[in-house]
C-alpha cells in the first residue's frame, strides 16, 4: 500500500496535538477536553488541518493519518 507524506510540518503545535489525538481514536469532544479547548475551537483547528493537508474530513484524516503515522513514526514530541 502506498503511504503518502502528510505535511504535518505545515500545522501549528496545537493542530498537531489535535491531529495525533484524532488518529489515536479520540473524538472531537475528547480532544477538546484533553487540550482544554472548546469544541468549537477544536473544530476550527480541524478545518484548517483538513485544508492544509488536503483531507476530505475527519474519517479521511484518521485513515490517511494513521498510515502516515505508521510510516514515519512522528509523534508529538518531534514537533518543532
Ligand atoms: Zn511522512
PDB file of the backbone (N, CA, C, O) and the ligand in Angstrom, with CONECT records:
HET     ZN  A 101       1
ATOM      1  N   UNK A   1       0.852  -1.201   0.000  1.00  0.00           N
ATOM      2  CA  UNK A   1       0.000   0.000   0.000  1.00  0.00           C
ATOM      3  C   UNK A   1       0.882   1.243   0.000  1.00  0.00           C
ATOM      4  O   UNK A   1       1.850   1.330   0.756  1.00  0.00           O
ATOM      5  N   UNK A   2       0.549   2.172  -0.828  1.00  0.00           N
ATOM      6  CA  UNK A   2       1.310   3.417  -0.889  1.00  0.00           C
ATOM      7  C   UNK A   2       0.975   4.306   0.303  1.00  0.00           C
ATOM      8  O   UNK A   2      -0.191   4.535   0.624  1.00  0.00           O
ATOM      9  N   UNK A   3       2.005   4.787   0.932  1.00  0.00           N
ATOM     10  CA  UNK A   3       1.805   5.708   2.050  1.00  0.00           C
ATOM     11  C   UNK A   3       2.271   7.084   1.629  1.00  0.00           C
ATOM     12  O   UNK A   3       3.441   7.285   1.302  1.00  0.00           O
ATOM     13  N   UNK A   4       1.358   8.019   1.639  1.00  0.00           N
ATOM     14  CA  UNK A   4       1.703   9.382   1.246  1.00  0.00           C
ATOM     15  C   UNK A   4       2.333  10.107   2.431  1.00  0.00           C
ATOM     16  O   UNK A   4       2.168   9.700   3.582  1.00  0.00           O
ATOM     17  N   UNK A   5       3.044  11.168   2.140  1.00  0.00           N
ATOM     18  CA  UNK A   5       3.531  12.007   3.228  1.00  0.00           C
ATOM     19  C   UNK A   5       2.499  13.081   3.489  1.00  0.00           C
ATOM     20  O   UNK A   5       2.076  13.791   2.576  1.00  0.00           O
ATOM     21  N   UNK A   6       2.102  13.191   4.728  1.00  0.00           N
ATOM     22  CA  UNK A   6       1.170  14.244   5.119  1.00  0.00           C
ATOM     23  C   UNK A   6       1.989  15.397   5.689  1.00  0.00           C
ATOM     24  O   UNK A   6       2.791  15.194   6.601  1.00  0.00           O
ATOM     25  N   UNK A   7       1.797  16.601   5.162  1.00  0.00           N
ATOM     26  CA  UNK A   7       2.658  17.732   5.540  1.00  0.00           C
ATOM     27  C   UNK A   7       2.347  18.302   6.927  1.00  0.00           C
ATOM     28  O   UNK A   7       1.926  19.452   7.058  1.00  0.00           O
ATOM     29  N   UNK A   8       2.560  17.481   7.956  1.00  0.00           N
ATOM     30  CA  UNK A   8       2.257  17.964   9.300  1.00  0.00           C
ATOM     31  C   UNK A   8       3.163  19.109   9.715  1.00  0.00           C
ATOM     32  O   UNK A   8       2.870  19.818  10.677  1.00  0.00           O
ATOM     33  N   UNK A   9       4.265  19.294   8.991  1.00  0.00           N
ATOM     34  CA  UNK A   9       5.140  20.418   9.293  1.00  0.00           C
ATOM     35  C   UNK A   9       4.443  21.761   9.027  1.00  0.00           C
ATOM     36  O   UNK A   9       4.884  22.808   9.501  1.00  0.00           O
ATOM     37  N   UNK A  10       3.345  21.704   8.260  1.00  0.00           N
ATOM     38  CA  UNK A  10       2.601  22.935   7.978  1.00  0.00           C
ATOM     39  C   UNK A  10       1.625  23.282   9.104  1.00  0.00           C
ATOM     40  O   UNK A  10       1.028  24.358   9.108  1.00  0.00           O
ATOM     41  N   UNK A  11       1.470  22.374  10.045  1.00  0.00           N
ATOM     42  CA  UNK A  11       0.500  22.578  11.120  1.00  0.00           C
ATOM     43  C   UNK A  11       1.149  23.230  12.335  1.00  0.00           C
ATOM     44  O   UNK A  11       2.342  23.061  12.589  1.00  0.00           O
ATOM     45  N   UNK A  12       0.342  23.974  13.077  1.00  0.00           N
ATOM     46  CA  UNK A  12       0.829  24.546  14.335  1.00  0.00           C
ATOM     47  C   UNK A  12       0.930  23.430  15.373  1.00  0.00           C
ATOM     48  O   UNK A  12       0.435  22.321  15.171  1.00  0.00           O
ATOM     49  N   UNK A  13       1.569  23.746  16.463  1.00  0.00           N
ATOM     50  CA  UNK A  13       1.728  22.763  17.543  1.00  0.00           C
ATOM     51  C   UNK A  13       0.357  22.251  18.021  1.00  0.00           C
ATOM     52  O   UNK A  13       0.167  21.049  18.205  1.00  0.00           O
ATOM     53  N   UNK A  14      -0.582  23.167  18.215  1.00  0.00           N
ATOM     54  CA  UNK A  14      -1.911  22.762  18.680  1.00  0.00           C
ATOM     55  C   UNK A  14      -2.599  21.898  17.632  1.00  0.00           C
ATOM     56  O   UNK A  14      -3.238  20.902  17.970  1.00  0.00           O
ATOM     57  N   UNK A  15      -2.473  22.270  16.372  1.00  0.00           N
ATOM     58  CA  UNK A  15      -3.099  21.486  15.303  1.00  0.00           C
ATOM     59  C   UNK A  15      -2.501  20.076  15.258  1.00  0.00           C
ATOM     60  O   UNK A  15      -3.210  19.104  14.998  1.00  0.00           O
ATOM     61  N   UNK A  16      -1.211  19.975  15.508  1.00  0.00           N
ATOM     62  CA  UNK A  16      -0.598  18.642  15.539  1.00  0.00           C
ATOM     63  C   UNK A  16      -1.140  17.835  16.708  1.00  0.00           C
ATOM     64  O   UNK A  16      -1.376  16.634  16.572  1.00  0.00           O
ATOM     65  N   UNK A  17      -1.341  18.473  17.849  1.00  0.00           N
ATOM     66  CA  UNK A  17      -1.897  17.760  19.002  1.00  0.00           C
ATOM     67  C   UNK A  17      -3.300  17.251  18.681  1.00  0.00           C
ATOM     68  O   UNK A  17      -3.660  16.129  19.037  1.00  0.00           O
ATOM     69  N   UNK A  18      -4.089  18.090  18.003  1.00  0.00           N
ATOM     70  CA  UNK A  18      -5.436  17.682  17.594  1.00  0.00           C
ATOM     71  C   UNK A  18      -5.343  16.510  16.619  1.00  0.00           C
ATOM     72  O   UNK A  18      -6.062  15.520  16.756  1.00  0.00           O
ATOM     73  N   UNK A  19      -4.471  16.628  15.658  1.00  0.00           N
ATOM     74  CA  UNK A  19      -4.289  15.587  14.643  1.00  0.00           C
ATOM     75  C   UNK A  19      -3.905  14.246  15.279  1.00  0.00           C
ATOM     76  O   UNK A  19      -4.526  13.223  14.992  1.00  0.00           O
ATOM     77  N   UNK A  20      -2.887  14.251  16.138  1.00  0.00           N
ATOM     78  CA  UNK A  20      -2.427  12.996  16.742  1.00  0.00           C
ATOM     79  C   UNK A  20      -3.480  12.397  17.665  1.00  0.00           C
ATOM     80  O   UNK A  20      -3.647  11.178  17.717  1.00  0.00           O
ATOM     81  N   UNK A  21      -4.192  13.259  18.397  1.00  0.00           N
ATOM     82  CA  UNK A  21      -5.247  12.732  19.276  1.00  0.00           C
ATOM     83  C   UNK A  21      -6.333  12.064  18.439  1.00  0.00           C
ATOM     84  O   UNK A  21      -6.852  11.010  18.808  1.00  0.00           O
ATOM     85  N   UNK A  22      -6.669  12.680  17.319  1.00  0.00           N
ATOM     86  CA  UNK A  22      -7.718  12.124  16.461  1.00  0.00           C
ATOM     87  C   UNK A  22      -7.306  10.781  15.867  1.00  0.00           C
ATOM     88  O   UNK A  22      -8.105   9.845  15.834  1.00  0.00           O
ATOM     89  N   UNK A  23      -6.071  10.681  15.400  1.00  0.00           N
ATOM     90  CA  UNK A  23      -5.670   9.408  14.793  1.00  0.00           C
ATOM     91  C   UNK A  23      -5.426   8.345  15.848  1.00  0.00           C
ATOM     92  O   UNK A  23      -5.357   7.158  15.532  1.00  0.00           O
ATOM     93  N   UNK A  24      -5.294   8.770  17.117  1.00  0.00           N
ATOM     94  CA  UNK A  24      -5.213   7.796  18.213  1.00  0.00           C
ATOM     95  C   UNK A  24      -6.610   7.379  18.671  1.00  0.00           C
ATOM     96  O   UNK A  24      -6.745   6.584  19.601  1.00  0.00           O
ATOM     97  N   UNK A  25      -7.651   7.912  18.023  1.00  0.00           N
ATOM     98  CA  UNK A  25      -9.003   7.447  18.305  1.00  0.00           C
ATOM     99  C   UNK A  25      -9.885   8.374  19.110  1.00  0.00           C
ATOM    100  O   UNK A  25     -11.023   8.024  19.423  1.00  0.00           O
ATOM    101  N   UNK A  26      -9.382   9.557  19.455  1.00  0.00           N
ATOM    102  CA  UNK A  26     -10.190  10.479  20.249  1.00  0.00           C
ATOM    103  C   UNK A  26     -11.270  11.144  19.395  1.00  0.00           C
ATOM    104  O   UNK A  26     -11.074  11.395  18.206  1.00  0.00           O
ATOM    105  N   UNK A  27     -12.398  11.420  20.016  1.00  0.00           N
ATOM    106  CA  UNK A  27     -13.450  12.170  19.347  1.00  0.00           C
ATOM    107  C   UNK A  27     -13.168  13.659  19.496  1.00  0.00           C
ATOM    108  O   UNK A  27     -12.303  14.058  20.275  1.00  0.00           O
ATOM    109  N   UNK A  28     -13.899  14.473  18.749  1.00  0.00           N
ATOM    110  CA  UNK A  28     -13.737  15.925  18.861  1.00  0.00           C
ATOM    111  C   UNK A  28     -13.961  16.386  20.303  1.00  0.00           C
ATOM    112  O   UNK A  28     -13.231  17.231  20.821  1.00  0.00           O
ATOM    113  N   UNK A  29     -14.971  15.820  20.925  1.00  0.00           N
ATOM    114  CA  UNK A  29     -15.285  16.189  22.314  1.00  0.00           C
ATOM    115  C   UNK A  29     -14.141  15.811  23.257  1.00  0.00           C
ATOM    116  O   UNK A  29     -13.776  16.582  24.145  1.00  0.00           O
ATOM    117  N   UNK A  30     -13.590  14.634  23.055  1.00  0.00           N
ATOM    118  CA  UNK A  30     -12.479  14.172  23.902  1.00  0.00           C
ATOM    119  C   UNK A  30     -11.230  15.021  23.680  1.00  0.00           C
ATOM    120  O   UNK A  30     -10.501  15.320  24.626  1.00  0.00           O
ATOM    121  N   UNK A  31     -10.987  15.405  22.432  1.00  0.00           N
ATOM    122  CA  UNK A  31      -9.835  16.251  22.124  1.00  0.00           C
ATOM    123  C   UNK A  31      -9.989  17.597  22.827  1.00  0.00           C
ATOM    124  O   UNK A  31      -9.039  18.117  23.413  1.00  0.00           O
ATOM    125  N   UNK A  32     -11.191  18.150  22.760  1.00  0.00           N
ATOM    126  CA  UNK A  32     -11.455  19.443  23.408  1.00  0.00           C
ATOM    127  C   UNK A  32     -11.178  19.351  24.905  1.00  0.00           C
ATOM    128  O   UNK A  32     -10.534  20.232  25.475  1.00  0.00           O
ATOM    129  N   UNK A  33     -11.659  18.299  25.534  1.00  0.00           N
ATOM    130  CA  UNK A  33     -11.454  18.124  26.977  1.00  0.00           C
ATOM    131  C   UNK A  33      -9.972  17.961  27.302  1.00  0.00           C
ATOM    132  O   UNK A  33      -9.469  18.582  28.239  1.00  0.00           O
ATOM    133  N   UNK A  34      -9.273  17.131  26.534  1.00  0.00           N
ATOM    134  CA  UNK A  34      -7.875  16.844  26.865  1.00  0.00           C
ATOM    135  C   UNK A  34      -6.961  18.037  26.629  1.00  0.00           C
ATOM    136  O   UNK A  34      -5.946  18.184  27.309  1.00  0.00           O
ATOM    137  N   UNK A  35      -7.310  18.885  25.674  1.00  0.00           N
ATOM    138  CA  UNK A  35      -6.455  20.048  25.385  1.00  0.00           C
ATOM    139  C   UNK A  35      -6.953  21.319  26.073  1.00  0.00           C
ATOM    140  O   UNK A  35      -6.319  22.369  25.971  1.00  0.00           O
ATOM    141  N   UNK A  36      -8.091  21.227  26.777  1.00  0.00           N
ATOM    142  CA  UNK A  36      -8.625  22.396  27.469  1.00  0.00           C
ATOM    143  C   UNK A  36      -9.144  23.461  26.514  1.00  0.00           C
ATOM    144  O   UNK A  36      -9.071  24.658  26.793  1.00  0.00           O
ATOM    145  N   UNK A  37      -9.670  23.002  25.384  1.00  0.00           N
ATOM    146  CA  UNK A  37     -10.209  23.915  24.377  1.00  0.00           C
ATOM    147  C   UNK A  37     -11.716  23.701  24.253  1.00  0.00           C
ATOM    148  O   UNK A  37     -12.238  22.669  24.676  1.00  0.00           O
ATOM    149  N   UNK A  38     -12.406  24.670  23.678  1.00  0.00           N
ATOM    150  CA  UNK A  38     -13.822  24.463  23.404  1.00  0.00           C
ATOM    151  C   UNK A  38     -13.946  23.556  22.178  1.00  0.00           C
ATOM    152  O   UNK A  38     -13.038  23.456  21.353  1.00  0.00           O
ATOM    153  N   UNK A  39     -15.094  22.908  22.093  1.00  0.00           N
ATOM    154  CA  UNK A  39     -15.303  22.023  20.955  1.00  0.00           C
ATOM    155  C   UNK A  39     -15.275  22.818  19.645  1.00  0.00           C
ATOM    156  O   UNK A  39     -14.789  22.339  18.621  1.00  0.00           O
ATOM    157  N   UNK A  40     -15.803  24.033  19.704  1.00  0.00           N
ATOM    158  CA  UNK A  40     -15.811  24.902  18.522  1.00  0.00           C
ATOM    159  C   UNK A  40     -14.387  25.227  18.075  1.00  0.00           C
ATOM    160  O   UNK A  40     -14.090  25.258  16.881  1.00  0.00           O
ATOM    161  N   UNK A  41     -13.524  25.467  19.044  1.00  0.00           N
ATOM    162  CA  UNK A  41     -12.125  25.773  18.720  1.00  0.00           C
ATOM    163  C   UNK A  41     -11.455  24.569  18.058  1.00  0.00           C
ATOM    164  O   UNK A  41     -10.718  24.715  17.083  1.00  0.00           O
ATOM    165  N   UNK A  42     -11.718  23.383  18.597  1.00  0.00           N
ATOM    166  CA  UNK A  42     -11.146  22.163  18.009  1.00  0.00           C
ATOM    167  C   UNK A  42     -11.653  21.996  16.580  1.00  0.00           C
ATOM    168  O   UNK A  42     -10.899  21.620  15.683  1.00  0.00           O
ATOM    169  N   UNK A  43     -12.936  22.278  16.381  1.00  0.00           N
ATOM    170  CA  UNK A  43     -13.488  22.144  15.027  1.00  0.00           C
ATOM    171  C   UNK A  43     -12.832  23.137  14.071  1.00  0.00           C
ATOM    172  O   UNK A  43     -12.641  22.841  12.891  1.00  0.00           O
ATOM    173  N   UNK A  44     -12.491  24.312  14.585  1.00  0.00           N
ATOM    174  CA  UNK A  44     -11.780  25.292  13.766  1.00  0.00           C
ATOM    175  C   UNK A  44     -10.396  24.792  13.386  1.00  0.00           C
ATOM    176  O   UNK A  44      -9.956  24.949  12.247  1.00  0.00           O
ATOM    177  N   UNK A  45      -9.707  24.181  14.363  1.00  0.00           N
ATOM    178  CA  UNK A  45      -8.392  23.602  14.072  1.00  0.00           C
ATOM    179  C   UNK A  45      -8.526  22.482  13.038  1.00  0.00           C
ATOM    180  O   UNK A  45      -7.724  22.377  12.110  1.00  0.00           O
ATOM    181  N   UNK A  46      -9.539  21.662  13.214  1.00  0.00           N
ATOM    182  CA  UNK A  46      -9.738  20.558  12.275  1.00  0.00           C
ATOM    183  C   UNK A  46      -9.944  21.069  10.852  1.00  0.00           C
ATOM    184  O   UNK A  46      -9.392  20.515   9.902  1.00  0.00           O
ATOM    185  N   UNK A  47     -10.732  22.114  10.711  1.00  0.00           N
ATOM    186  CA  UNK A  47     -10.989  22.664   9.380  1.00  0.00           C
ATOM    187  C   UNK A  47      -9.689  23.123   8.725  1.00  0.00           C
ATOM    188  O   UNK A  47      -9.491  22.939   7.524  1.00  0.00           O
ATOM    189  N   UNK A  48      -8.801  23.724   9.526  1.00  0.00           N
ATOM    190  CA  UNK A  48      -7.518  24.182   8.971  1.00  0.00           C
ATOM    191  C   UNK A  48      -6.608  22.998   8.658  1.00  0.00           C
ATOM    192  O   UNK A  48      -5.868  23.012   7.675  1.00  0.00           O
ATOM    193  N   UNK A  49      -6.672  21.967   9.512  1.00  0.00           N
ATOM    194  CA  UNK A  49      -5.870  20.757   9.248  1.00  0.00           C
ATOM    195  C   UNK A  49      -6.320  20.121   7.927  1.00  0.00           C
ATOM    196  O   UNK A  49      -5.492  19.725   7.107  1.00  0.00           O
ATOM    197  N   UNK A  50      -7.628  20.030   7.733  1.00  0.00           N
ATOM    198  CA  UNK A  50      -8.151  19.422   6.503  1.00  0.00           C
ATOM    199  C   UNK A  50      -7.663  20.203   5.282  1.00  0.00           C
ATOM    200  O   UNK A  50      -7.229  19.623   4.287  1.00  0.00           O
ATOM    201  N   UNK A  51      -7.745  21.539   5.382  1.00  0.00           N
ATOM    202  CA  UNK A  51      -7.387  22.379   4.238  1.00  0.00           C
ATOM    203  C   UNK A  51      -5.886  22.293   3.937  1.00  0.00           C
ATOM    204  O   UNK A  51      -5.483  22.150   2.783  1.00  0.00           O
ATOM    205  N   UNK A  52      -5.066  22.381   4.993  1.00  0.00           N
ATOM    206  CA  UNK A  52      -3.615  22.383   4.774  1.00  0.00           C
ATOM    207  C   UNK A  52      -3.101  21.041   4.296  1.00  0.00           C
ATOM    208  O   UNK A  52      -2.168  20.977   3.496  1.00  0.00           O
ATOM    209  N   UNK A  53      -3.706  19.970   4.782  1.00  0.00           N
ATOM    210  CA  UNK A  53      -3.203  18.626   4.443  1.00  0.00           C
ATOM    211  C   UNK A  53      -4.020  17.956   3.349  1.00  0.00           C
ATOM    212  O   UNK A  53      -3.656  16.879   2.876  1.00  0.00           O
ATOM    213  N   UNK A  54      -5.122  18.581   2.942  1.00  0.00           N
ATOM    214  CA  UNK A  54      -5.906  18.018   1.856  1.00  0.00           C
ATOM    215  C   UNK A  54      -6.794  16.854   2.250  1.00  0.00           C
ATOM    216  O   UNK A  54      -7.093  15.994   1.422  1.00  0.00           O
ATOM    217  N   UNK A  55      -7.221  16.817   3.505  1.00  0.00           N
ATOM    218  CA  UNK A  55      -8.138  15.764   3.930  1.00  0.00           C
ATOM    219  C   UNK A  55      -9.564  16.121   3.531  1.00  0.00           C
ATOM    220  O   UNK A  55      -9.937  17.292   3.460  1.00  0.00           O
ATOM    221  N   UNK A  56     -10.353  15.073   3.271  1.00  0.00           N
ATOM    222  CA  UNK A  56     -11.758  15.291   2.916  1.00  0.00           C
ATOM    223  C   UNK A  56     -12.618  15.507   4.152  1.00  0.00           C
ATOM    224  O   UNK A  56     -13.705  16.078   4.062  1.00  0.00           O
ATOM    225  N   UNK A  57     -12.147  15.062   5.284  1.00  0.00           N
ATOM    226  CA  UNK A  57     -12.909  15.204   6.527  1.00  0.00           C
ATOM    227  C   UNK A  57     -12.283  14.359   7.611  1.00  0.00           C
ATOM    228  O   UNK A  57     -11.173  13.850   7.454  1.00  0.00           O
ATOM    229  N   UNK A  58     -13.000  14.211   8.720  1.00  0.00           N
ATOM    230  CA  UNK A  58     -12.442  13.536   9.892  1.00  0.00           C
ATOM    231  C   UNK A  58     -12.021  12.098   9.580  1.00  0.00           C
ATOM    232  O   UNK A  58     -10.904  11.690   9.900  1.00  0.00           O
ATOM    233  N   UNK A  59     -12.924  11.330   8.951  1.00  0.00           N
ATOM    234  CA  UNK A  59     -12.634   9.923   8.677  1.00  0.00           C
ATOM    235  C   UNK A  59     -11.440   9.778   7.739  1.00  0.00           C
ATOM    236  O   UNK A  59     -10.586   8.913   7.932  1.00  0.00           O
ATOM    237  N   UNK A  60     -11.392  10.635   6.724  1.00  0.00           N
ATOM    238  CA  UNK A  60     -10.274  10.616   5.773  1.00  0.00           C
ATOM    239  C   UNK A  60      -8.967  10.960   6.484  1.00  0.00           C
ATOM    240  O   UNK A  60      -7.931  10.349   6.222  1.00  0.00           O
ATOM    241  N   UNK A  61      -9.023  11.940   7.385  1.00  0.00           N
ATOM    242  CA  UNK A  61      -7.837  12.335   8.152  1.00  0.00           C
ATOM    243  C   UNK A  61      -7.336  11.171   8.997  1.00  0.00           C
ATOM    244  O   UNK A  61      -6.137  10.893   9.025  1.00  0.00           O
ATOM    245  N   UNK A  62      -8.247  10.492   9.685  1.00  0.00           N
ATOM    246  CA  UNK A  62      -7.849   9.385  10.559  1.00  0.00           C
ATOM    247  C   UNK A  62      -7.239   8.239   9.739  1.00  0.00           C
ATOM    248  O   UNK A  62      -6.207   7.679  10.109  1.00  0.00           O
ATOM    249  N   UNK A  63      -7.890   7.904   8.630  1.00  0.00           N
ATOM    250  CA  UNK A  63      -7.391   6.812   7.790  1.00  0.00           C
ATOM    251  C   UNK A  63      -6.003   7.118   7.225  1.00  0.00           C
ATOM    252  O   UNK A  63      -5.072   6.325   7.362  1.00  0.00           O
ATOM    253  N   UNK A  64      -5.887   8.277   6.592  1.00  0.00           N
ATOM    254  CA  UNK A  64      -4.600   8.635   5.978  1.00  0.00           C
ATOM    255  C   UNK A  64      -3.552   8.990   7.020  1.00  0.00           C
ATOM    256  O   UNK A  64      -2.367   8.704   6.851  1.00  0.00           O
ATOM    257  N   UNK A  65      -4.001   9.612   8.094  1.00  0.00           N
ATOM    258  CA  UNK A  65      -3.084   9.974   9.172  1.00  0.00           C
ATOM    259  C   UNK A  65      -2.498   8.762   9.859  1.00  0.00           C
ATOM    260  O   UNK A  65      -1.333   8.773  10.256  1.00  0.00           O
ATOM    261  N   UNK A  66      -3.285   7.728  10.003  1.00  0.00           N
ATOM    262  CA  UNK A  66      -2.799   6.510  10.649  1.00  0.00           C
ATOM    263  C   UNK A  66      -1.725   5.851   9.794  1.00  0.00           C
ATOM    264  O   UNK A  66      -0.730   5.360  10.329  1.00  0.00           O
ATOM    265  N   UNK A  67      -1.907   5.831   8.479  1.00  0.00           N
ATOM    266  CA  UNK A  67      -0.894   5.270   7.575  1.00  0.00           C
ATOM    267  C   UNK A  67       0.405   6.062   7.673  1.00  0.00           C
ATOM    268  O   UNK A  67       1.495   5.494   7.736  1.00  0.00           O
ATOM    269  N   UNK A  68       0.264   7.392   7.683  1.00  0.00           N
ATOM    270  CA  UNK A  68       1.440   8.243   7.779  1.00  0.00           C
ATOM    271  C   UNK A  68       2.164   8.004   9.096  1.00  0.00           C
ATOM    272  O   UNK A  68       3.391   7.919   9.148  1.00  0.00           O
ATOM    273  N   UNK A  69       1.378   7.897  10.151  1.00  0.00           N
ATOM    274  CA  UNK A  69       1.920   7.681  11.482  1.00  0.00           C
ATOM    275  C   UNK A  69       2.755   6.402  11.498  1.00  0.00           C
ATOM    276  O   UNK A  69       3.860   6.378  12.040  1.00  0.00           O
ATOM    277  N   UNK A  70       2.221   5.351  10.904  1.00  0.00           N
ATOM    278  CA  UNK A  70       2.925   4.073  10.878  1.00  0.00           C
ATOM    279  C   UNK A  70       4.204   4.161  10.047  1.00  0.00           C
ATOM    280  O   UNK A  70       5.214   3.535  10.370  1.00  0.00           O
ATOM    281  N   UNK A  71       4.144   4.936   8.992  1.00  0.00           N
ATOM    282  CA  UNK A  71       5.268   5.056   8.071  1.00  0.00           C
ATOM    283  C   UNK A  71       6.410   5.885   8.658  1.00  0.00           C
ATOM    284  O   UNK A  71       7.574   5.496   8.570  1.00  0.00           O
ATOM    285  N   UNK A  72       6.072   7.028   9.257  1.00  0.00           N
ATOM    286  CA  UNK A  72       7.105   7.969   9.677  1.00  0.00           C
ATOM    287  C   UNK A  72       7.426   7.893  11.164  1.00  0.00           C
ATOM    288  O   UNK A  72       8.506   8.299  11.592  1.00  0.00           O
ATOM    289  N   UNK A  73       6.500   7.381  11.940  1.00  0.00           N
ATOM    290  CA  UNK A  73       6.733   7.291  13.375  1.00  0.00           C
ATOM    291  C   UNK A  73       6.868   8.635  14.058  1.00  0.00           C
ATOM    292  O   UNK A  73       7.491   8.741  15.114  1.00  0.00           O
ATOM    293  N   UNK A  74       6.285   9.662  13.460  1.00  0.00           N
ATOM    294  CA  UNK A  74       6.394  11.002  14.035  1.00  0.00           C
ATOM    295  C   UNK A  74       5.372  11.154  15.155  1.00  0.00           C
ATOM    296  O   UNK A  74       4.191  10.854  14.982  1.00  0.00           O
ATOM    297  N   UNK A  75       5.834  11.616  16.282  1.00  0.00           N
ATOM    298  CA  UNK A  75       4.936  11.822  17.415  1.00  0.00           C
ATOM    299  C   UNK A  75       4.964  13.284  17.847  1.00  0.00           C
ATOM    300  O   UNK A  75       5.715  14.099  17.313  1.00  0.00           O
ATOM    301  N   UNK A  76       4.123  13.586  18.828  1.00  0.00           N
ATOM    302  CA  UNK A  76       4.013  14.962  19.314  1.00  0.00           C
ATOM    303  C   UNK A  76       5.371  15.571  19.680  1.00  0.00           C
ATOM    304  O   UNK A  76       5.645  16.736  19.392  1.00  0.00           O
ATOM    305  N   UNK A  77       6.207  14.759  20.318  1.00  0.00           N
ATOM    306  CA  UNK A  77       7.494  15.260  20.803  1.00  0.00           C
ATOM    307  C   UNK A  77       8.443  15.682  19.707  1.00  0.00           C
ATOM    308  O   UNK A  77       9.424  16.382  19.958  1.00  0.00           O
ATOM    309  N   UNK A  78       8.148  15.252  18.472  1.00  0.00           N
ATOM    310  CA  UNK A  78       9.028  15.604  17.361  1.00  0.00           C
ATOM    311  C   UNK A  78       8.667  16.943  16.736  1.00  0.00           C
ATOM    312  O   UNK A  78       9.382  17.451  15.872  1.00  0.00           O
ATOM    313  N   UNK A  79       7.549  17.511  17.184  1.00  0.00           N
ATOM    314  CA  UNK A  79       7.100  18.772  16.600  1.00  0.00           C
ATOM    315  C   UNK A  79       8.126  19.863  16.878  1.00  0.00           C
ATOM    316  O   UNK A  79       8.656  19.961  17.985  1.00  0.00           O
ATOM    317  N   UNK A  80       8.395  20.661  15.891  1.00  0.00           N
ATOM    318  CA  UNK A  80       9.364  21.741  16.064  1.00  0.00           C
ATOM    319  C   UNK A  80       8.660  23.035  16.388  1.00  0.00           C
ATOM    320  O   UNK A  80       9.312  24.064  16.570  1.00  0.00           O
TER     321      UNK A  80
HETATM  322 ZN    ZN A 101       5.588  11.277   6.170  1.00  0.00          ZN
END
